[in-house]
Amino acid sequence: MAARVIIGDIGYRDHMVFTALGDAVNVAARLQDMTKSLACEAIVSEEVRLTAGLSADGLPQQEVEIRGRAEPMIVRSVADARTLSTLVKEMDVVAA
């Protein structure tokens, strides 16, 4: 399911700020904050992992509560962000 996000300048005259609004932005911010408590460099939602076609190998799965959402979310913690680069490269090899 594609999430809708609104981006643009908000404010008036000298107080303009470029920002993004929407549920996807809120979830991303909450997951980014969770990296501290889960002691990892990145967190990928299971929905994003599946959409991107990334292997789950070496990415521990957890169910987390996201403030502002009724249902818990399944996420994968990434201890070292370079792991994501490796998974993308593996995906390129499989697709070639």
DSSP file (Angstrom, degrees, kcal/mol; ACC not computed):
  #  RESIDUE AA STRUCTURE BP1 BP2  ACC     N-H-->O    O-->H-N    N-H-->O    O-->H-N    TCO  KAPPA ALPHA  PHI   PSI    X-CA   Y-CA   Z-CA
    1    1 A M              0   0    0      0, 0.0     2,-0.3     0, 0.0    46,-0.0   0.000 360.0 360.0 360.0 125.4    0.0    0.0    0.0
    2    2 A A        -     0   0    0      1,-0.0     2,-0.3     0, 0.0     0, 0.0  -0.598 360.0-140.1 -79.9 135.1    1.5    3.3   -1.1
    3    3 A A        -     0   0    0     -2,-0.3     2,-0.4    19,-0.0    -1,-0.0  -0.715  12.2-127.8 -94.2 145.3    1.5    6.0    1.6
    4    4 A R        -     0   0    0     -2,-0.3    20,-0.4     2,-0.0    19,-0.4  -0.778  27.0-177.3 -94.2 136.1    0.7    9.6    0.8
    5    5 A V        -     0   0    0     -2,-0.4     2,-0.5    17,-0.1    17,-0.2  -0.993  16.2-148.1-133.0 139.2    3.2   12.3    1.8
    6    6 A I  E     -A   21   0A   0     15,-2.6    15,-2.9    -2,-0.4     2,-0.4  -0.929  20.5-178.9-106.9 127.5    2.9   16.0    1.4
    7    7 A I  E     +A   20   0A   0     -2,-0.5     2,-0.3    13,-0.2    13,-0.2  -0.950  24.3  90.9-125.4 149.1    6.2   18.0    1.0
    8    8 A G  E    S-A   19   0A   0     11,-2.1    11,-2.6    -2,-0.4     2,-0.4  -0.932  71.8 -46.7 158.6-178.8    6.7   21.6    0.6
    9    9 A D  E     -A   18   0A   0     -2,-0.3     2,-0.4     9,-0.2     9,-0.2  -0.667  49.1-171.7 -82.4 132.1    7.5   25.0    2.2
   10   10 A I  E     +A   17   0A   0      7,-2.8     7,-2.3    -2,-0.4     2,-0.3  -0.977  41.6  46.3-125.2 138.4    5.3   25.8    5.2
   11   11 A G  S    S-     0   0    0     -2,-0.4     2,-0.4     5,-0.2     5,-0.2  -0.900  79.0 -73.8 132.8-161.0    5.2   29.1    7.0
   12   12 A Y  S >  S-     0   0    0     -2,-0.3     3,-2.3     3,-0.3     2,-0.1  -0.989  71.6 -49.7-145.7 129.8    5.0   32.7    6.1
   13   13 A R  G >  S+     0   0    0     -2,-0.4     3,-0.6     1,-0.3     0, 0.0  -0.213 129.1   8.4  48.7-110.7    7.5   35.2    4.6
   14   14 A D  G 3  S+     0   0    0      1,-0.2    -1,-0.3    -2,-0.1    -3,-0.0   0.448 125.0  66.0 -80.1   0.3   10.8   34.9    6.5
   15   15 A H  G <   +     0   0    0     -3,-2.3     2,-0.3     2,-0.0    -3,-0.3  -0.167  68.4 140.4-116.0  38.5    9.7   31.9    8.5
   16   16 A M    <   -     0   0    0     -3,-0.6     2,-0.4    -5,-0.2    -5,-0.2  -0.627  26.1-175.9 -84.5 140.1    9.4   29.3    5.7
   17   17 A V  E     -A   10   0A   0     -7,-2.3    -7,-2.8    -2,-0.3     2,-0.5  -0.999  24.5-131.8-136.1 132.2   10.6   25.8    6.4
   18   18 A F  E     +A    9   0A   0     -2,-0.4     2,-0.3    -9,-0.2    -9,-0.2  -0.733  45.8 156.6 -81.1 128.3   10.7   22.9    3.9
   19   19 A T  E     -A    8   0A   0    -11,-2.6   -11,-2.1    -2,-0.5     2,-0.4  -0.909  38.4-130.4-147.1 170.5    9.1   19.9    5.5
   20   20 A A  E     -A    7   0A   0     -2,-0.3     2,-0.3   -13,-0.2   -13,-0.2  -0.987  22.2-170.3-127.5 139.0    7.3   16.6    4.9
   21   21 A L  E     +A    6   0A   0    -15,-2.9   -15,-2.6    -2,-0.4     2,-0.2  -0.957  31.2  81.6-129.8 146.2    4.0   15.5    6.5
   22   22 A G  S  > S-     0   0    0     -2,-0.3     4,-2.1   -17,-0.2     3,-0.2  -0.670  80.9 -76.3 142.7 166.8    2.2   12.2    6.5
   23   23 A D  H  > S+     0   0    0    -19,-0.4     4,-2.9     1,-0.2     5,-0.2   0.888 124.9  54.8 -60.6 -41.7    1.9    8.8    8.2
   24   24 A A  H  > S+     0   0    0    -20,-0.4     4,-2.3     1,-0.2    -1,-0.2   0.879 108.7  49.0 -61.4 -37.6    5.0    7.5    6.4
   25   25 A V  H  > S+     0   0    0     -3,-0.2     4,-2.2     2,-0.2    -1,-0.2   0.916 112.1  48.5 -67.5 -43.3    7.0   10.4    7.6
   26   26 A N  H  X S+     0   0    0     -4,-2.1     4,-2.2     2,-0.2    -2,-0.2   0.921 112.8  47.4 -63.1 -44.6    5.8    9.9   11.2
   27   27 A V  H  X S+     0   0    0     -4,-2.9     4,-2.8     2,-0.2     5,-0.2   0.927 110.9  51.8 -63.8 -44.4    6.5    6.1   11.1
   28   28 A A  H  X S+     0   0    0     -4,-2.3     4,-2.4    -5,-0.2    -1,-0.2   0.908 110.5  48.6 -58.5 -42.5   10.0    6.7    9.6
   29   29 A A  H  X S+     0   0    0     -4,-2.2     4,-2.1     2,-0.2    -1,-0.2   0.898 111.8  49.0 -65.1 -40.3   10.8    9.2   12.4
   30   30 A R  H  X S+     0   0    0     -4,-2.2     4,-1.6     2,-0.2    -2,-0.2   0.899 112.3  48.1 -67.0 -40.4    9.6    6.7   15.1
   31   31 A L  H  X S+     0   0    0     -4,-2.8     4,-0.8     2,-0.2    -2,-0.2   0.899 109.9  52.5 -66.6 -39.4   11.6    3.9   13.6
   32   32 A Q  H >< S+     0   0    0     -4,-2.4     3,-0.9    -5,-0.2     4,-0.4   0.909 109.2  49.8 -62.2 -41.4   14.7    6.1   13.4
   33   33 A D  H >X S+     0   0    0     -4,-2.1     3,-1.2     1,-0.2     4,-0.6   0.845 103.6  61.5 -63.5 -33.7   14.2    6.9   17.1
   34   34 A M  H 3X S+     0   0    0     -4,-1.6     4,-2.3     1,-0.2    -1,-0.2   0.689  81.8  80.5 -68.7 -18.8   14.0    3.2   17.9
   35   35 A T  H <<>S+     0   0    0     -3,-0.9     5,-2.1    -4,-0.8     4,-0.4   0.841  90.2  55.2 -58.5 -30.7   17.5    2.5   16.6
   36   36 A K  H X45S+     0   0    0     -3,-1.2     3,-0.8    -4,-0.4    -1,-0.2   0.956 111.2  40.6 -66.2 -50.4   18.8    3.8   20.0
   37   37 A S  H 3<5S+     0   0    0     -4,-0.6    -2,-0.2     1,-0.2    -1,-0.2   0.786 119.0  46.3 -72.4 -26.0   16.7    1.4   22.1
   38   38 A L  T 3<5S-     0   0    0     -4,-2.3    -1,-0.2     2,-0.1    -2,-0.2   0.413 105.7-129.9 -94.2   1.6   17.3   -1.5   19.7
   39   39 A A  T < 5 +     0   0    0     -3,-0.8     2,-0.3    -4,-0.4    -3,-0.2   0.920  64.7 119.5  51.4  53.5   21.0   -0.8   19.5
   40   40 A C      < -     0   0    0     -5,-2.1    39,-0.3    -6,-0.1    -1,-0.2  -0.909  69.1-126.2-139.8 168.0   21.2   -0.8   15.7
   41   41 A E  S    S+     0   0    0     37,-1.7     2,-0.3    -2,-0.3    38,-0.2   0.746  89.3   8.1 -87.8 -25.5   22.1    1.5   12.9
   42   42 A A  E     -B   78   0B   0     36,-1.7    36,-3.0    -7,-0.1     2,-0.4  -0.988  56.5-150.0-152.6 158.0   18.8    1.2   10.9
   43   43 A I  E     -B   77   0B   0     -2,-0.3     2,-0.5    34,-0.2    34,-0.2  -1.000  11.9-164.5-131.7 132.8   15.4   -0.4   11.1
   44   44 A V  E     -B   76   0B   0     32,-2.7    32,-3.0    -2,-0.4     2,-0.1  -0.969  20.3-127.9-118.4 127.8   13.5   -1.6    8.0
   45   45 A S  E  >  -B   75   0B   0     -2,-0.5     4,-2.6    30,-0.2    30,-0.3  -0.410  22.3-121.1 -68.3 151.9    9.8   -2.2    8.2
   46   46 A E  H  > S+     0   0    0     28,-2.8     4,-2.7     1,-0.2     5,-0.2   0.865 114.0  57.3 -61.9 -35.5    8.8   -5.7    6.9
   47   47 A E  H  > S+     0   0    0     27,-0.4     4,-2.3     2,-0.2    -1,-0.2   0.919 109.2  44.1 -61.4 -44.5    6.6   -3.9    4.3
   48   48 A V  H  > S+     0   0    0      2,-0.2     4,-2.6     1,-0.2     6,-0.2   0.913 112.4  52.8 -67.2 -42.4    9.5   -2.0    2.9
   49   49 A R  H  X>S+     0   0    0     -4,-2.6     5,-2.1     1,-0.2     4,-0.8   0.929 112.9  43.7 -58.8 -45.8   11.8   -5.1    3.0
   50   50 A L  H ><5S+     0   0    0     -4,-2.7     3,-0.5     2,-0.2    -1,-0.2   0.912 113.4  50.6 -66.5 -42.8    9.2   -7.1    1.0
   51   51 A T  H 3<5S+     0   0    0     -4,-2.3    -1,-0.2     1,-0.2    -2,-0.2   0.882 112.8  46.7 -62.2 -38.6    8.6   -4.2   -1.5
   52   52 A A  H 3<5S-     0   0    0     -4,-2.6    -1,-0.2    -5,-0.2    -2,-0.2   0.623 109.4-126.2 -78.5 -13.2   12.3   -3.8   -2.1
   53   53 A G  T <<5 +     0   0    0     -4,-0.8     2,-0.2    -3,-0.5    -3,-0.2   0.775  50.7 162.8  73.5  26.1   12.7   -7.6   -2.5
   54   54 A L      < -     0   0    0     -5,-2.1    -1,-0.2    -6,-0.2     2,-0.1  -0.561  41.0-113.9 -81.1 141.8   15.5   -7.7    0.2
   55   55 A S        -     0   0    0     -2,-0.2    -1,-0.1    32,-0.2    32,-0.1  -0.408  12.2-140.2 -67.4 147.9   16.4  -11.0    1.7
   56   56 A A    >   +     0   0    0     -2,-0.1     3,-2.3     2,-0.1    -1,-0.1   0.470  58.1 132.9 -87.4  -2.8   15.7  -11.4    5.4
   57   57 A D  T 3  S+     0   0    0      1,-0.3    -2,-0.1    30,-0.0    30,-0.0  -0.260  80.2   0.4 -54.8 124.9   19.0  -13.2    6.0
   58   58 A G  T 3  S+     0   0    0      1,-0.1    -1,-0.3    20,-0.0    -2,-0.1   0.555 102.3 114.0  75.2   8.3   20.8  -11.8    9.0
   59   59 A L    <   -     0   0    0     -3,-2.3    -1,-0.1    19,-0.1    19,-0.1  -0.869  63.5-138.6-114.1  98.0   18.1   -9.2    9.8
   60   60 A P        -     0   0    0      0, 0.0    17,-2.0     0, 0.0     2,-0.3  -0.253  16.8-133.3 -58.1 136.7   16.4  -10.1   13.1
   61   61 A Q  E     +C   76   0B   0     15,-0.2     2,-0.3    13,-0.0    15,-0.2  -0.723  29.2 170.1 -94.4 140.0   12.7   -9.7   13.1
   62   62 A Q  E     -C   75   0B   0     13,-2.4    13,-3.0    -2,-0.3     2,-0.5  -0.981  30.7-131.9-143.0 154.7   10.8   -7.9   15.9
   63   63 A E  E     -C   74   0B   0     -2,-0.3     2,-0.3    11,-0.2    11,-0.2  -0.948  34.4-176.9-105.9 126.2    7.2   -6.7   16.5
   64   64 A V  E     -C   73   0B   0      9,-3.1     9,-3.1    -2,-0.5     2,-0.4  -0.899  27.0-122.6-126.8 152.1    7.1   -3.1   17.7
   65   65 A E        -     0   0    0     -2,-0.3     2,-0.5     7,-0.2     5,-0.1  -0.791  23.4-156.4 -89.7 133.0    4.5   -0.7   18.9
   66   66 A I    >   -     0   0    0     -2,-0.4     3,-2.2     5,-0.3   -39,-0.1  -0.957  22.8-118.5-112.8 120.7    4.4    2.6   16.9
   67   67 A R  T 3  S+     0   0    0     -2,-0.5     3,-0.1     1,-0.3   -37,-0.1  -0.334 101.3  25.5 -57.5 132.7    2.9    5.5   18.7
   68   68 A G  T 3  S+     0   0    0      1,-0.3     2,-0.4     2,-0.0    -1,-0.3   0.398 103.4  98.8  92.6  -1.9   -0.2    6.7   16.8
   69   69 A R    <   -     0   0    0     -3,-2.2    -1,-0.3     1,-0.1    -3,-0.2  -0.950  62.5-149.3-120.0 140.5   -0.8    3.3   15.1
   70   70 A A  S    S+     0   0    0     -2,-0.4    -1,-0.1    -3,-0.1    -2,-0.0   0.855  81.3  53.9 -74.6 -36.0   -3.4    0.8   16.3
   71   71 A E  S    S-     0   0    0      1,-0.1    -5,-0.3    -6,-0.0    -2,-0.0  -0.750  87.5-112.7-103.9 146.3   -1.5   -2.3   15.1
   72   72 A P        -     0   0    0      0, 0.0     2,-0.4     0, 0.0    -7,-0.2  -0.318  32.9-131.5 -67.4 161.4    2.0   -3.3   16.0
   73   73 A M  E     - C   0  64B   0     -9,-3.1    -9,-3.1    -4,-0.1     2,-0.5  -0.935   4.7-131.4-120.3 138.8    4.5   -3.3   13.1
   74   74 A I  E     + C   0  63B   0     -2,-0.4   -28,-2.8   -11,-0.2   -27,-0.4  -0.785  37.0 173.7 -87.3 128.4    7.0   -6.1   12.1
   75   75 A V  E     -BC  45  62B   0    -13,-3.0   -13,-2.4    -2,-0.5     2,-0.5  -0.872  28.9-135.3-131.9 163.6   10.4   -4.6   11.6
   76   76 A R  E     -BC  44  61B   0    -32,-3.0   -32,-2.7    -2,-0.3     2,-0.3  -0.988  20.6-140.6-119.4 127.5   14.0   -5.9   10.8
   77   77 A S  E     -B   43   0B   0    -17,-2.0     2,-0.6    -2,-0.5   -34,-0.2  -0.709   7.9-155.3 -90.3 141.1   16.8   -4.4   12.8
   78   78 A V  E     -B   42   0B   0    -36,-3.0   -37,-1.7    -2,-0.3   -36,-1.7  -0.925   7.0-170.5-118.9 103.5   20.1   -3.7   10.9
   79   79 A A  S    S+     0   0    0     -2,-0.6     2,-0.5   -39,-0.3    -1,-0.2   0.893  83.0  27.6 -61.9 -41.3   23.1   -3.7   13.2
   80   80 A D  S >  S-     0   0    0    -40,-0.1     3,-2.6     1,-0.1     4,-0.4  -0.979  73.1-147.6-126.4 116.6   25.4   -2.4   10.5
   81   81 A A  T >> S+     0   0    0     -2,-0.5     3,-1.2     1,-0.3     4,-0.8   0.733  95.0  72.6 -57.9 -23.9   23.9   -0.3    7.8
   82   82 A R  H 3> S+     0   0    0      1,-0.3     4,-1.7     2,-0.2    -1,-0.3   0.747  83.0  72.2 -63.4 -20.8   26.5   -1.6    5.3
   83   83 A T  H <> S+     0   0    0     -3,-2.6     4,-2.3     1,-0.2    -1,-0.3   0.880  91.4  56.2 -59.4 -38.5   24.5   -4.9    5.5
   84   84 A L  H <> S+     0   0    0     -3,-1.2     4,-2.2    -4,-0.4    -1,-0.2   0.899 104.0  52.6 -62.3 -40.5   21.7   -3.2    3.4
   85   85 A S  H  X S+     0   0    0     -4,-0.8     4,-2.3     1,-0.2    -1,-0.2   0.906 109.1  50.0 -60.7 -42.0   24.2   -2.4    0.7
   86   86 A T  H  X S+     0   0    0     -4,-1.7     4,-2.4     1,-0.2    -2,-0.2   0.910 109.8  50.4 -62.9 -43.3   25.3   -6.1    0.6
   87   87 A L  H  X S+     0   0    0     -4,-2.3     4,-1.8     1,-0.2    -1,-0.2   0.877 110.8  49.1 -64.2 -37.5   21.6   -7.2    0.4
   88   88 A V  H  X S+     0   0    0     -4,-2.2     4,-2.0     2,-0.2    -1,-0.2   0.913 110.9  49.8 -67.8 -42.2   21.0   -4.8   -2.5
   89   89 A K  H  X S+     0   0    0     -4,-2.3     4,-1.9     1,-0.2    -2,-0.2   0.904 109.8  51.2 -62.9 -41.0   24.1   -6.0   -4.4
   90   90 A E  H  X S+     0   0    0     -4,-2.4     4,-2.0     1,-0.2    -1,-0.2   0.884 108.5  52.3 -61.6 -38.3   23.0   -9.6   -3.9
   91   91 A M  H  X S+     0   0    0     -4,-1.8     4,-2.2     1,-0.2    -1,-0.2   0.893 106.9  52.5 -65.3 -40.1   19.6   -8.7   -5.3
   92   92 A D  H  X S+     0   0    0     -4,-2.0     4,-1.3     1,-0.2    -1,-0.2   0.886 108.8  50.6 -62.2 -40.1   21.3   -7.1   -8.4
   93   93 A V  H  < S+     0   0    0     -4,-1.9     3,-0.2     1,-0.2    -1,-0.2   0.911 111.1  47.8 -65.5 -42.7   23.2  -10.4   -9.0
   94   94 A V  H  < S+     0   0    0     -4,-2.0    -2,-0.2     1,-0.2    -1,-0.2   0.886 112.8  49.2 -64.4 -39.4   20.1  -12.5   -8.8
   95   95 A A  H  <        0   0    0     -4,-2.2    -1,-0.2     1,-0.2    -2,-0.2   0.731 360.0 360.0 -73.9 -21.7   18.2  -10.1  -11.1
   96   96 A A     <        0   0    0     -4,-1.3    -1,-0.2    -3,-0.2    -2,-0.2   0.482 360.0 360.0 -76.5 360.0   21.0  -10.1  -13.7
